[in-house]
Amino acid sequence: MDFGKYKETRHLKPLQIPNKEQLLLDVSNIEDSFTGRSDASIANTFIFEASHLIVNALALFELGYFDCAFYSLRQSLEAAMTMMYLYDSEEDVRKKS
């Protein structure tokens, strides 16, 4: 193995997530939970984005990229929190955002 490859992979510790299929099913259920409110249809975009970020976090975790997996998971939570903020805000706040 050359030195560059060693430097790139020396801290990676690939792991298997034992209940990954169940977690992916749970994420799929989240992805399918669209809002029915016509005034909050933008929330569907945030739900879709957050679910993809969780799937990415699971894949990155299994490859050993723990820091990237954490950032992806954190970003999914930020997308969900933004969705909730806009969803619960008054109409004039949503228009400004």
N, CA, C and O atoms as a GROMACS GRO file, in nm:
protein
  388
    1MET      N    1   0.084  -0.117   0.000
    1MET     CA    2   0.000   0.000   0.000
    1MET      C    3   0.089   0.124   0.000
    1MET      O    4   0.185   0.132   0.076
    2ASP      N    5   0.056   0.219  -0.087
    2ASP     CA    6   0.137   0.341  -0.092
    2ASP      C    7   0.102   0.433   0.025
    2ASP      O    8  -0.001   0.417   0.090
    3PHE      N    9   0.190   0.527   0.051
    3PHE     CA   10   0.177   0.614   0.167
    3PHE      C   11   0.051   0.698   0.162
    3PHE      O   12  -0.014   0.717   0.264
    4GLY      N   13   0.014   0.749   0.044
    4GLY     CA   14  -0.105   0.831   0.030
    4GLY      C   15  -0.231   0.754   0.066
    4GLY      O   16  -0.318   0.806   0.136
    5LYS      N   17  -0.240   0.630   0.019
    5LYS     CA   18  -0.357   0.548   0.051
    5LYS      C   19  -0.362   0.518   0.200
    5LYS      O   20  -0.469   0.518   0.262
    6TYR      N   21  -0.246   0.493   0.258
    6TYR     CA   22  -0.238   0.468   0.402
    6TYR      C   23  -0.290   0.589   0.480
    6TYR      O   24  -0.368   0.574   0.574
    7LYS      N   25  -0.245   0.710   0.442
    7LYS     CA   26  -0.288   0.831   0.512
    7LYS      C   27  -0.439   0.851   0.501
    7LYS      O   28  -0.502   0.898   0.595
    8GLU      N   29  -0.496   0.815   0.385
    8GLU     CA   30  -0.640   0.835   0.364
    8GLU      C   31  -0.725   0.736   0.443
    8GLU      O   32  -0.838   0.769   0.481
    9THR      N   33  -0.674   0.618   0.468
    9THR     CA   34  -0.758   0.513   0.526
    9THR      C   35  -0.718   0.469   0.666
    9THR      O   36  -0.784   0.382   0.724
   10ARG      N   37  -0.613   0.524   0.723
   10ARG     CA   38  -0.563   0.472   0.850
   10ARG      C   39  -0.660   0.491   0.967
   10ARG      O   40  -0.653   0.415   1.064
   11HIS      N   41  -0.748   0.589   0.962
   11HIS     CA   42  -0.840   0.612   1.073
   11HIS      C   43  -0.981   0.560   1.045
   11HIS      O   44  -1.071   0.577   1.128
   12LEU      N   45  -1.001   0.497   0.932
   12LEU     CA   46  -1.133   0.444   0.900
   12LEU      C   47  -1.153   0.309   0.968
   12LEU      O   48  -1.068   0.221   0.959
   13LYS      N   49  -1.262   0.295   1.035
   13LYS     CA   50  -1.297   0.171   1.104
   13LYS      C   51  -1.436   0.129   1.057
   13LYS      O   52  -1.535   0.155   1.127
   14PRO      N   53  -1.447   0.065   0.942
   14PRO     CA   54  -1.579   0.025   0.892
   14PRO      C   55  -1.652  -0.065   0.992
   14PRO      O   56  -1.592  -0.155   1.052
   15LEU      N   57  -1.781  -0.040   1.008
   15LEU     CA   58  -1.865  -0.117   1.099
   15LEU      C   59  -1.995  -0.153   1.029
   15LEU      O   60  -2.036  -0.086   0.934
   16GLN      N   61  -2.058  -0.258   1.073
   16GLN     CA   62  -2.190  -0.294   1.023
   16GLN      C   63  -2.294  -0.252   1.126
   16GLN      O   64  -2.278  -0.275   1.246
   17ILE      N   65  -2.400  -0.189   1.079
   17ILE     CA   66  -2.510  -0.152   1.167
   17ILE      C   67  -2.604  -0.272   1.172
   17ILE      O   68  -2.662  -0.308   1.070
   18PRO      N   69  -2.620  -0.335   1.288
   18PRO     CA   70  -2.696  -0.460   1.296
   18PRO      C   71  -2.843  -0.448   1.256
   18PRO      O   72  -2.899  -0.541   1.199
   19ASN      N   73  -2.905  -0.337   1.286
   19ASN     CA   74  -3.048  -0.321   1.255
   19ASN      C   75  -3.070  -0.221   1.142
   19ASN      O   76  -3.168  -0.147   1.142
   20LYS      N   77  -2.979  -0.219   1.045
   20LYS     CA   78  -2.983  -0.121   0.936
   20LYS      C   79  -3.112  -0.130   0.856
   20LYS      O   80  -3.170  -0.027   0.821
   21GLU      N   81  -3.158  -0.250   0.825
   21GLU     CA   82  -3.281  -0.266   0.746
   21GLU      C   83  -3.401  -0.203   0.816
   21GLU      O   84  -3.484  -0.139   0.752
   22GLN      N   85  -3.409  -0.222   0.947
   22GLN     CA   86  -3.519  -0.162   1.023
   22GLN      C   87  -3.508  -0.010   1.022
   22GLN      O   88  -3.609   0.060   1.010
   23LEU      N   89  -3.387   0.041   1.036
   23LEU     CA   90  -3.366   0.186   1.034
   23LEU      C   91  -3.404   0.244   0.898
   23LEU      O   92  -3.466   0.351   0.891
   24LEU      N   93  -3.367   0.175   0.790
   24LEU     CA   94  -3.403   0.222   0.656
   24LEU      C   95  -3.554   0.217   0.635
   24LEU      O   96  -3.610   0.304   0.567
   25LEU      N   97  -3.620   0.117   0.691
   25LEU     CA   98  -3.766   0.111   0.683
   25LEU      C   99  -3.828   0.228   0.759
   25LEU      O  100  -3.925   0.289   0.713
   26ASP      N  101  -3.773   0.259   0.875
   26ASP     CA  102  -3.822   0.374   0.953
   26ASP      C  103  -3.804   0.505   0.876
   26ASP      O  104  -3.892   0.590   0.876
   27VAL      N  105  -3.688   0.520   0.811
   27VAL     CA  106  -3.663   0.640   0.732
   27VAL      C  107  -3.761   0.646   0.614
   27VAL      O  108  -3.810   0.754   0.579
   28SER      N  109  -3.789   0.533   0.554
   28SER     CA  110  -3.885   0.527   0.445
   28SER      C  111  -4.024   0.571   0.493
   28SER      O  112  -4.095   0.641   0.421
   29ASN      N  113  -4.060   0.530   0.612
   29ASN     CA  114  -4.189   0.573   0.670
   29ASN      C  115  -4.192   0.724   0.693
   29ASN      O  116  -4.295   0.788   0.671
   30ILE      N  117  -4.081   0.780   0.736
   30ILE     CA  118  -4.072   0.925   0.753
   30ILE      C  119  -4.087   0.994   0.617
   30ILE      O  120  -4.160   1.092   0.603
   31GLU      N  121  -4.019   0.941   0.518
   31GLU     CA  122  -4.022   0.999   0.384
   31GLU      C  123  -4.164   0.997   0.326
   31GLU      O  124  -4.201   1.087   0.250
   32ASP      N  125  -4.242   0.898   0.360
   32ASP     CA  126  -4.377   0.885   0.308
   32ASP      C  127  -4.481   0.964   0.389
   32ASP      O  128  -4.599   0.962   0.356
   33SER      N  129  -4.437   1.034   0.493
   33SER     CA  130  -4.532   1.106   0.578
   33SER      C  131  -4.546   1.251   0.533
   33SER      O  132  -4.506   1.344   0.604
   34PHE      N  133  -4.602   1.269   0.417
   34PHE     CA  134  -4.622   1.404   0.363
   34PHE      C  135  -4.735   1.475   0.436
   34PHE      O  136  -4.830   1.413   0.483
   35THR      N  137  -4.722   1.606   0.444
   35THR     CA  138  -4.828   1.686   0.505
   35THR      C  139  -4.942   1.704   0.406
   35THR      O  140  -4.922   1.708   0.285
   36GLY      N  141  -5.060   1.715   0.459
   36GLY     CA  142  -5.176   1.737   0.375
   36GLY      C  143  -5.220   1.882   0.373
   36GLY      O  144  -5.314   1.918   0.303
   37ARG      N  145  -5.152   1.965   0.451
   37ARG     CA  146  -5.190   2.107   0.456
   37ARG      C  147  -5.144   2.176   0.328
   37ARG      O  148  -5.026   2.173   0.293
   38SER      N  149  -5.238   2.240   0.260
   38SER     CA  150  -5.203   2.308   0.134
   38SER      C  151  -5.114   2.429   0.159
   38SER      O  152  -5.036   2.467   0.071
   39ASP      N  153  -5.124   2.491   0.275
   39ASP     CA  154  -5.043   2.608   0.304
   39ASP      C  155  -4.903   2.572   0.354
   39ASP      O  156  -4.822   2.661   0.379
   40ALA      N  157  -4.875   2.443   0.369
   40ALA     CA  158  -4.744   2.400   0.421
   40ALA      C  159  -4.683   2.292   0.333
   40ALA      O  160  -4.610   2.206   0.383
   41SER      N  161  -4.710   2.296   0.204
   41SER     CA  162  -4.657   2.191   0.116
   41SER      C  163  -4.505   2.193   0.106
   41SER      O  164  -4.445   2.092   0.070
   42ILE      N  165  -4.442   2.307   0.139
   42ILE     CA  166  -4.296   2.314   0.139
   42ILE      C  167  -4.237   2.217   0.241
   42ILE      O  168  -4.122   2.176   0.226
   43ALA      N  169  -4.313   2.180   0.342
   43ALA     CA  170  -4.265   2.087   0.444
   43ALA      C  171  -4.228   1.952   0.382
   43ALA      O  172  -4.137   1.885   0.430
   44ASN      N  173  -4.296   1.913   0.275
   44ASN     CA  174  -4.266   1.786   0.210
   44ASN      C  175  -4.123   1.783   0.157
   44ASN      O  176  -4.056   1.680   0.162
   45THR      N  177  -4.076   1.895   0.107
   45THR     CA  178  -3.938   1.904   0.057
   45THR      C  179  -3.839   1.884   0.170
   45THR      O  180  -3.738   1.814   0.153
   46PHE      N  181  -3.866   1.943   0.286
   46PHE     CA  182  -3.777   1.928   0.400
   46PHE      C  183  -3.778   1.784   0.452
   46PHE      O  184  -3.673   1.732   0.492
   47ILE      N  185  -3.894   1.720   0.453
   47ILE     CA  186  -3.903   1.581   0.497
   47ILE      C  187  -3.821   1.492   0.405
   47ILE      O  188  -3.746   1.406   0.451
   48PHE      N  189  -3.835   1.513   0.276
   48PHE     CA  190  -3.761   1.434   0.176
   48PHE      C  191  -3.610   1.453   0.193
   48PHE      O  192  -3.534   1.356   0.192
   49GLU      N  193  -3.567   1.578   0.208
   49GLU     CA  194  -3.425   1.608   0.225
   49GLU      C  195  -3.370   1.547   0.354
   49GLU      O  196  -3.262   1.487   0.353
   50ALA      N  197  -3.442   1.561   0.464
   50ALA     CA  198  -3.396   1.506   0.592
   50ALA      C  199  -3.383   1.355   0.586
   50ALA      O  200  -3.289   1.299   0.642
   51SER      N  201  -3.476   1.289   0.519
   51SER     CA  202  -3.469   1.142   0.510
   51SER      C  203  -3.348   1.098   0.428
   51SER      O  204  -3.285   0.998   0.462
   52HIS      N  205  -3.316   1.170   0.322
   52HIS     CA  206  -3.198   1.134   0.242
   52HIS      C  207  -3.070   1.156   0.322
   52HIS      O  208  -2.975   1.078   0.310
   53LEU      N  209  -3.066   1.259   0.401
   53LEU     CA  210  -2.948   1.285   0.484
   53LEU      C  211  -2.929   1.176   0.588
   53LEU      O  212  -2.815   1.142   0.620
   54ILE      N  213  -3.037   1.121   0.642
   54ILE     CA  214  -3.026   1.011   0.739
   54ILE      C  215  -2.972   0.886   0.670
   54ILE      O  216  -2.888   0.815   0.726
   55VAL      N  217  -3.020   0.857   0.550
   55VAL     CA  218  -2.969   0.741   0.475
   55VAL      C  219  -2.820   0.759   0.447
   55VAL      O  220  -2.742   0.665   0.460
   56ASN      N  221  -2.782   0.880   0.408
   56ASN     CA  222  -2.639   0.908   0.385
   56ASN      C  223  -2.558   0.887   0.512
   56ASN      O  224  -2.448   0.833   0.507
   57ALA      N  225  -2.612   0.930   0.626
   57ALA     CA  226  -2.541   0.915   0.753
   57ALA      C  227  -2.519   0.767   0.784
   57ALA      O  228  -2.412   0.730   0.832
   58LEU      N  229  -2.618   0.684   0.759
   58LEU     CA  230  -2.603   0.540   0.785
   58LEU      C  231  -2.494   0.481   0.696
   58LEU      O  232  -2.411   0.402   0.743
   59ALA      N  233  -2.495   0.517   0.569
   59ALA     CA  234  -2.394   0.464   0.476
   59ALA      C  235  -2.254   0.511   0.514
   59ALA      O  236  -2.160   0.432   0.513
   60LEU      N  237  -2.240   0.637   0.546
   60LEU     CA  238  -2.109   0.690   0.585
   60LEU      C  239  -2.059   0.627   0.714
   60LEU      O  240  -1.940   0.599   0.727
   61PHE      N  241  -2.147   0.604   0.809
   61PHE     CA  242  -2.110   0.539   0.935
   61PHE      C  243  -2.054   0.400   0.908
   61PHE      O  244  -1.951   0.362   0.964
   62GLU      N  245  -2.122   0.324   0.823
   62GLU     CA  246  -2.074   0.188   0.794
   62GLU      C  247  -1.940   0.187   0.722
   62GLU      O  248  -1.862   0.092   0.736
   63LEU      N  249  -1.912   0.292   0.646
   63LEU     CA  250  -1.783   0.300   0.576
   63LEU      C  251  -1.670   0.346   0.668
   63LEU      O  252  -1.553   0.339   0.632
   64GLY      N  253  -1.706   0.393   0.788
   64GLY     CA  254  -1.606   0.437   0.882
   64GLY      C  255  -1.586   0.587   0.887
   64GLY      O  256  -1.499   0.636   0.959
   65TYR      N  257  -1.664   0.661   0.811
   65TYR     CA  258  -1.655   0.806   0.810
   65TYR      C  259  -1.747   0.863   0.918
   65TYR      O  260  -1.850   0.923   0.888
   66PHE      N  261  -1.709   0.844   1.043
   66PHE     CA  262  -1.795   0.878   1.156
   66PHE      C  263  -1.824   1.028   1.163
   66PHE      O  264  -1.937   1.069   1.192
   67ASP      N  265  -1.722   1.110   1.138
   67ASP     CA  266  -1.744   1.255   1.146
   67ASP      C  267  -1.841   1.301   1.038
   67ASP      O  268  -1.929   1.382   1.065
   68CYS      N  269  -1.826   1.250   0.917
   68CYS     CA  270  -1.917   1.286   0.808
   68CYS      C  271  -2.058   1.235   0.836
   68CYS      O  272  -2.157   1.303   0.806
   69ALA      N  273  -2.068   1.117   0.893
   69ALA     CA  274  -2.199   1.062   0.928
   69ALA      C  275  -2.267   1.151   1.031
   69ALA      O  276  -2.386   1.178   1.022
   70PHE      N  277  -2.191   1.196   1.129
   70PHE     CA  278  -2.246   1.286   1.231
   70PHE      C  279  -2.295   1.416   1.169
   70PHE      O  280  -2.405   1.462   1.201
   71TYR      N  281  -2.216   1.474   1.079
   71TYR     CA  282  -2.256   1.600   1.015
   71TYR      C  283  -2.381   1.582   0.930
   71TYR      O  284  -2.467   1.670   0.928
   72SER      N  285  -2.391   1.471   0.862
   72SER     CA  286  -2.510   1.445   0.781
   72SER      C  287  -2.633   1.428   0.869
   72SER      O  288  -2.741   1.478   0.836
   73LEU      N  289  -2.618   1.358   0.979
   73LEU     CA  290  -2.730   1.341   1.072
   73LEU      C  291  -2.769   1.476   1.133
   73LEU      O  292  -2.888   1.507   1.146
   74ARG      N  293  -2.669   1.554   1.171
   74ARG     CA  294  -2.698   1.687   1.226
   74ARG      C  295  -2.769   1.775   1.124
   74ARG      O  296  -2.862   1.848   1.159
   75GLN      N  297  -2.728   1.767   0.999
   75GLN     CA  298  -2.792   1.846   0.895
   75GLN      C  299  -2.937   1.802   0.874
   75GLN      O  300  -3.022   1.886   0.844
   76SER      N  301  -2.965   1.673   0.890
   76SER     CA  302  -3.103   1.627   0.877
   76SER      C  303  -3.189   1.685   0.988
   76SER      O  304  -3.305   1.721   0.966
   77LEU      N  305  -3.132   1.694   1.108
   77LEU     CA  306  -3.206   1.755   1.220
   77LEU      C  307  -3.227   1.904   1.197
   77LEU      O  308  -3.333   1.958   1.231
   78GLU      N  309  -3.128   1.971   1.140
   78GLU     CA  310  -3.143   2.113   1.110
   78GLU      C  311  -3.252   2.135   1.005
   78GLU      O  312  -3.330   2.230   1.015
   79ALA      N  313  -3.258   2.049   0.904
   79ALA     CA  314  -3.363   2.060   0.802
   79ALA      C  315  -3.500   2.038   0.865
   79ALA      O  316  -3.596   2.108   0.832
   80ALA      N  317  -3.510   1.942   0.955
   80ALA     CA  318  -3.637   1.915   1.021
   80ALA      C  319  -3.677   2.032   1.111
   80ALA      O  320  -3.795   2.068   1.116
   81MET      N  321  -3.582   2.090   1.182
   81MET     CA  322  -3.612   2.204   1.269
   81MET      C  323  -3.654   2.326   1.186
   81MET      O  324  -3.744   2.400   1.226
   82THR      N  325  -3.590   2.347   1.073
   82THR     CA  326  -3.628   2.456   0.984
   82THR      C  327  -3.770   2.435   0.933
   82THR      O  328  -3.849   2.529   0.927
   83MET      N  329  -3.800   2.310   0.897
   83MET     CA  330  -3.935   2.278   0.850
   83MET      C  331  -4.036   2.310   0.959
   83MET      O  332  -4.139   2.372   0.931
   84MET      N  333  -4.009   2.270   1.081
   84MET     CA  334  -4.103   2.293   1.190
   84MET      C  335  -4.119   2.444   1.218
   84MET      O  336  -4.229   2.491   1.245
   85TYR      N  337  -4.010   2.516   1.210
   85TYR     CA  338  -4.017   2.661   1.230
   85TYR      C  339  -4.108   2.724   1.125
   85TYR      O  340  -4.197   2.803   1.159
   86LEU      N  341  -4.085   2.691   0.998
   86LEU     CA  342  -4.167   2.748   0.892
   86LEU      C  343  -4.311   2.698   0.898
   86LEU      O  344  -4.405   2.772   0.871
   87TYR      N  345  -4.327   2.572   0.933
   87TYR     CA  346  -4.460   2.511   0.940
   87TYR      C  347  -4.546   2.576   1.047
   87TYR      O  348  -4.666   2.595   1.028
   88ASP      N  349  -4.486   2.609   1.159
   88ASP     CA  350  -4.560   2.667   1.271
   88ASP      C  351  -4.564   2.819   1.270
   88ASP      O  352  -4.630   2.881   1.353
   89SER      N  353  -4.493   2.880   1.174
   89SER     CA  354  -4.488   3.026   1.168
   89SER      C  355  -4.610   3.083   1.098
   89SER      O  356  -4.680   3.015   1.023
   90GLU      N  357  -4.632   3.207   1.125
   90GLU     CA  358  -4.740   3.279   1.057
   90GLU      C  359  -4.705   3.296   0.910
   90GLU      O  360  -4.588   3.287   0.871
   91GLU      N  361  -4.805   3.322   0.829
   91GLU     CA  362  -4.787   3.334   0.684
   91GLU      C  363  -4.685   3.440   0.646
   91GLU      O  364  -4.605   3.418   0.556
   92ASP      N  365  -4.685   3.556   0.713
   92ASP     CA  366  -4.592   3.662   0.678
   92ASP      C  367  -4.447   3.625   0.707
   92ASP      O  368  -4.357   3.670   0.636
   93VAL      N  369  -4.422   3.543   0.809
   93VAL     CA  370  -4.286   3.496   0.839
   93VAL      C  371  -4.238   3.402   0.730
   93VAL      O  372  -4.123   3.410   0.687
   94ARG      N  373  -4.327   3.312   0.683
   94ARG     CA  374  -4.290   3.218   0.576
   94ARG      C  375  -4.256   3.291   0.447
   94ARG      O  376  -4.166   3.249   0.375
   95LYS      N  377  -4.326   3.397   0.418
   95LYS     CA  378  -4.300   3.471   0.294
   95LYS      C  379  -4.165   3.542   0.300
   95LYS      O  380  -4.100   3.560   0.197
   96LYS      N  381  -4.122   3.583   0.419
   96LYS     CA  382  -3.993   3.651   0.435
   96LYS      C  383  -3.877   3.553   0.425
   96LYS      O  384  -3.767   3.592   0.386
   97SER      N  385  -3.901   3.426   0.459
   97SER     CA  386  -3.793   3.326   0.463
   97SER      C  387  -3.757   3.280   0.332
   97SER      O  388  -3.668   3.195   0.318
   0.00000   0.00000   0.00000
